[in-house]
Amino acid sequence: MQQFITREEFEAVKKALGVKTSQVTPKTKLDANTAGVDATEAISGDVSTKKLTTPEEKAAFLKEAKTDFDSKNYTASTPKYEKLLETNYKPAEVNFYLGQNWYMRKKYDVAISHFKKSAILNDKAAYMPTLLLHSAISFENIKDKENAKSFYGTLIELYPSSDEANTAKKNLSKLK
């Protein structure tokens, strides 16, 4: 992940989020649901006034945000993920989903920023192949071909048998 960030940036993001890398261990895939949370427990209403104090409330809110995301309702899921970040709930995973939200809306520079934070906090997450692919595509779309090539190469090297690596190989061959 060295192409993502300098040591100073890494320390600043960790300090701003108030976490240590070893504390963050999301293990869900992009399409995985939060275990143990009933859909009827989902929180609704004005996001800005939500008080997410218990782990159960935060888990239910994350599930609601993921439901919005899965329904392609990125406008509704974005403030929910931002609220979860305010509470420091699963910051690596939440930053990944925020990156996905912005990526799907073609706001690639914002997506890259959230993907970067997610990777800093947990570079072993199950969603890393998707994060690397979408980072590379985002760089390609903002005309940063060198970073795009680097991310495609990293994805192919670290996850050679993944579907994302196959896509990366095709995209990389078009860039050369």
Secondary structure, DSSP 8 states (H G I E B T S, - for coil): -TTT--HHHHHHHHHHHT--GGG------TT---TT--GGG---S-GGG----SHHHHHHHHHHHHHHHHTT-HHHHHHHHHHHHHTTSSHHHHHHHHHHHHHHTT-HHHHHHHHHHHHHH-TT-TTHHHHHHHHHHHHHHTT-HHHHHHHHHHHHHH-TTSHHHHHHHHHHHHH-
